[in-house]
């Protein structure tokens, strides 16, 4: 899930086309996109300091990369890279593994914001454009780049494929910034001690691993705690690691093979016609200032209330589908035993929420199921093996008479922090859910 190692391309080395980098800057930082590679980010640095971004090949940089079915994605008449036969639908911002470049449609500057629009390429296929466009708005604010990113889908295949883990976005830094640092304790926002999730002494390196970040940020930094922070308000999940071996940690520039990588991630359904928008921030500085900025940004976000009037809010399904993007003002789906409604990855402290409020119209008589939450455990620390979470269930019953009303589900029995909430149905019926709130 996430962090597909795109850098393992099978052809000879190729140019990154440095003469096509377009820059904007403010009094603190300089920021650059490559106009020959879909407008992907190839340069970010504080004035007087080194570029943080690795561009050893077209699968690095800071760029958009989305995932959906089918798997493999190999339309009739197309050529697939021999190392990528496991790959599903995967348009990426730079180009494909055969070195066909994405097409930049537009880029312009308005004030301190750089706008980019491109047609991406299917990574695993030879010269197959994505049936979609990417749009990005990069806004400089001090030492931070605040980004709005958008996927505009126009796929001819109208199948609603299951949710996939997304790279939101994919971020690659130079080997000098090899340490992945964040807060992994159970009291986010209280100034608790930070942890090196990946460094020279942990057993986490490559392949990338899933990690939980209760404060929704991670920093990729050097031995002096300086580097690049990545914040995403939509998820506390991420995938990250270091490629190139322990002996290369702490050294290397923008064209060297070794790289640290991280991608905030959550599972998202990407309909054939979806307009999917998310936000993230790139923060330059030392770990303390990165954390401070991320927490200030996160304080503006409501992680408890989800309204489904325009989209799914990163909720997804297991064993069912809905009417699709643009056809509903709520989550509108059939359920049966072993159908799940799954929330995005959002961290909630122990005892923070006692109940779930569903604004919903549910049909099916007496509805039974369990609230299955993924709870946060000690295995999130880097010196332990195993899953970073455990599973806790509490039963629920709802009256499904088809009337829209507030359904209250007691979850006070959950005595651990948790980061995902799942409604697992045990009976059959139909649901229209307008909002989901944790209180």
N, C-alpha and C positions, 0 to 999 in steps of 0.2 A: 504494500500500500504506500503510494507516494515515493518520491526519490528514486524513480526509475533511473538506473545508472546509464544515462544517455551517452556518457563520454566513451563508452566501449564501442565506438564506431569501427567498422571493419576496413575502411579505406586508408590511404596514406594521409599524412598530415596535410592540413589545408590552411589557407590564410583566414584570419579573422577580419580582414578588411578594416584595419585601424584607421585608414584615411576617411572612413565614412562615419566617424563618431561626431555626434552633434551635442554640444554642451550648453547647459545653463548653470548659473551659479548665484550665490548670495555672499554675504560677508563672511560666512562660516565654511561653506562646502561647495565643491564643484561636482556636477552630476552629468553623466553622459550616456546617451543611447546610440546604438549602432543602426544607422538608417539602411544599411545593406542587409541586416539580419532581423527584420521585422520590428525594429525599434526596441530590441531587448537592451537591458541595462548592462553596460560594460565598464562603466567608470563611476566610482563614488569615493570621494576623499575629502577630508578636511584640508583646507589650504595649508601647504607646507608639509603635508604628510603623504604617505604612499597610497596608491589606489588599493582599495579593499577587495575588488571584484575579480574573480578568476575567469579567464576566457581561453583556456587551453584548447577548447574545441567548441562546437556549436551546441553542446548539451549542457553547458555551464551557465555563467552569467546570473542575472536575476531575471527570470522570465516566467511566462504563463505556460502551463502544461495541464491539459485536462484528460480525464479518463472516463470511458463508458464502454458498453458492449457494441458488437459481439466480440468474443475472444476465441480465436484470433480474429482480427479485423483484416481481411484479405479479399477485397472485392475481385470479382472475375476480371481477368485481364491485367491485373496489377502485379508488380514485382515486389516481393517482400525481402528485407534484409535477413540473411541466414541466421543471425544471432537474435532475431526479434520475432520468431514465430509464435511466441507466447503472448504477444502484445495485442491488446484490444484497440479500440478507437482511441487515438492519442495525438491530437493536434498540438504542436508546440510552436513557440513564437519565433525561433531562429530559422529552422529549416528541417530537412530530413536526414536520415543516416546515410543517404547517397550524396549529400552535399548540394541538394537543391534548396535554394534560399526561399524563405518566406517573402511575401511581397508587402512592402510598406505602402499603404494607400495614402496616408496623410500624416503630417506632423506639423504642429504649430505651437507658438508660445503666446500665452495670454497672461500678462502680469508675471507672477511667479509660478505659473502652472504650464507644464509641457504636456500637450495632448498627442497621443499616438493611436493610429488605427492600422491594422494589418490583416492580411489573409495568411493564416499559419499553414504549416505543412504537416501531413501525417508522418510522424517520426519513422515508423518502420517500413514505409512504402516509398517506391521510387517515383518522385515527382507527382505526388497526389496532394493537391491543396485540400485543406479542411473545408467542409461545407459550412463555414462559419467565419466570423470575423472576431478579432480581439480589439478592445479599446482600453486605453489606460490614460489616466489623468495623474501626472506626477506634480505635486505641489511642494515647494521648498518652504520649510518653516524652521528657522534657526539651523540646528544640526540634524533636523529630521526631514525625511521625504515621506509625506503622506500620500498614499496611492489609492485611487479608486480603479478597480479592474473589472472588465465586463466581457463576457462571452455572449455573442449573438449567434445562436444556432439556426441553421437552415438545412438540416439533413434530409435527404430523400428517404432514408429509412426511418419510418415513423414509430418503430417499436419503442415501448417504454422499458428500457433496460434497468436492472437493479442498480442501486447506488454504488458508487465506487469511491475509494479514498482519493481526494484531490490534493494537488500541490498548490498551496494558496499563499505565496507562490513558491517556486523553486529558487533557492538562494545558494550560491557557491562563492566562497571567499578563498583568497590565496592561502597557501600552506602556513604562512606566518601566523595567521589567525585561526589556530587549530583547536583551541579549547572551546567546547560547548558548555556554557555556564548559564544556570538559571536557578530559580527557587523551586525546590521539590518537597518542601515541608507541608504541614497541614494547616498553617495559619497564614495564608497569603495576605499581603498588604500590611504586615505588622513589622517589617524590617528584619525578618529572620535570616539566618545564615544561608548564603548561596552555596551551590554545589557544582563542582566540575563533573558534568555528566560524561564528557569525553575529554581525556587528556592522555599524557604519555603513560600513566600508571593505571588506567582503567582498562577493562577488557572489552569495552565498547569502542569499536572503530568502524569496521566495514564487514559485512554490508550494514546499511543504515538500519537503525532500530526505532521502534515506536517509543515515544516518551511522553510523560504527562507533565505539563507546565501549569501549575495552579494560578500563576499570575499572567499567563497567556503571552509570555515573551521568552526569548532566548537570545544570548549573545555569543558571537563567534569572535574570540579575542586572542591576543598574543600573551606572552609571559608577563607583560606589564598591565594586564587587564584592559587593554585598549583594543577596540575593533568595531564590529557592526552588530547592532541589535535588530531583531525582527519581532514585531508585535502584530498580532492578528486578533481582533475583538470577537471573532466568530467561533473560536475554538481554543481549547487548552491542550489539544493533541498536536504532536509534531513527530516528524521522522527525520533523523539526522545521523551523522557520522563523519568519519575522516577517511578519504581514499588516498593511498600512497604509502602506507606503512608508517610505523612508529618512528623509524629513523628519519623520516622526512617531516615530522611534525615540527613546526616552528620556523621553517625555512620555505622560500619559494615565492615567486612573483606571479603576475597575471598570466603568463604563458607556460608556466610549469605544471606538470601533471598533477602533483599533489594538491588536494583541495579539501576544505571543510565544507559541509553542506547541511542545510536544514530546510525543511518545508513544514510550515503549519498545515495541519490536515484535519479534515472531517469528511464523513461520507455524504455524497450529494448525488441526487438523481438529476441527470442532464437530459431533459426531453429534446426531441428533434427540433423544436422551435423555441427553446428556452432563451430568455434574456436573463443571464445569471450574473449578479453583481456582488463583489465582495470588496473589503477594504483591508489594507495592511500599512504598516509604517516601517521604514528603514531608519535606524537611529545610529548616528556616528558618535563615538565618544568612549569614555571609560565605563566599566560595568555599573558603577553607582549612578552615573548620570543616565545611562540607558534604562536602568530599572526605574528611576524617578520619572522619566518621561513616559515610559510605558504605563506606569500606574496612574499617572495623571490622565492619560488618554482613556484608560480603562474605567476610570471613575465616572465617565460620561455615558457608560454603556449599561443598559438594563439586561442582565443575564437571566432574569426569572420569568419574563413575560414574552410570549410569542403570539403574534396575531397573524393569521393566515389569509388575510383579505386579498393579498396580491401574489404571494408565493408561499413555498413550504417552509421558509425560515430554516433551511438545512435539516428539516426532519425527513426521514426516509422510511421505507417499508421493507419488511421481510415476508415473502410469500403472498404479496398482493400488489396491485397497482391502483392508480386513481385515474381521473379523467384527463389528466395531463395539463401542462402549463397553458395558462390563458383561458381555460374552460371552466373555472370554478372560483368561488370566493371563500373557500374553506378546504380543509383536507376531507375529501369525499371518496370513501373507499368501502369495499366489502371486507368483512373479516370472518374468520373461521378458526378452529383450533390450530394453533401454531402460526397465526398471523401476528406480526409485531409492528408496532409504531415506535420508531426509534428517534430520540432527540439527538442533536449534535453534541459534541464533546464540550461541556461547560462545567467547570469545577464549582462545587458547592461544599462549604465547610460542614463539619459535624454539627448537627442540630440546627443548621441555618434554615431548613425548610421542613415543615411538619405536614403539609398537605399539598395536593395537586388540585387545581380548579380547572375543569374542562367546560368551556362554553360550547355545548354540543347538542345535536339532535341525533339520538341513537335508537335504532330499531332492532328488535330481536328478543323482547321479553326480558327475562332475568339474565343479564350478561355477567359472566364470570371470567376472571383472569388473574394475572399477577403483575404487579409492578416489579420489573427486574431492573435493578440498578447496578451499574459497574462501579464498585467501590474502590477507593484509593488505598493502596497498601504499601508496606515497607519495601516491597521489591522494586519500587521506583528509584531507590538509591543505586548508584552505579556499581557497587561492589557485590551485588546479589544477582543471582540468576533467576529466570522464570518470568511469569507474567507480571506486568505492572499493575494488575488489578485483580479483584475477586468479584464474585457475583452474589448479590443478596436479593431475596424475593419477599414481597409482602402481598397477600391476596387482596383482590378488590371485587366488589359486586356493584353493578349499575342496573338501573331500571330503563329498559329500552322501549319506550312507548312512542318514539318518533317526535316528541316535543322538544323544542330547543329550550334548554335550561342550563343552569350551572350544576355540574356534577362534581361533588367533592370526594376525593380519595385520600384517606388517612395514610401518611407514610412516616408517622412519628416513630415507628418501630425501627427505622433505619438509624443505626447508632454509629455510622462511619461516614467520613467524607465520601462524596460520590461525584462522578463526572459524566454519566450518561443515564438517562431515564428511558425505560422501554415499557410500553404497554403490551403484554403478551396475552392474547385472547385465548380462551378455552372453549368458547361457544361461538355460535354463528350469528351474523347480523350485518347491519350496515351503519356506518358512522359518518356524520358530517361534523367536523370539529373546527370551530371558528377561532378559538384561542386556547392556549395551554399556559397555565401560570403556576409557578412554584411559590408557596407562601410559608 
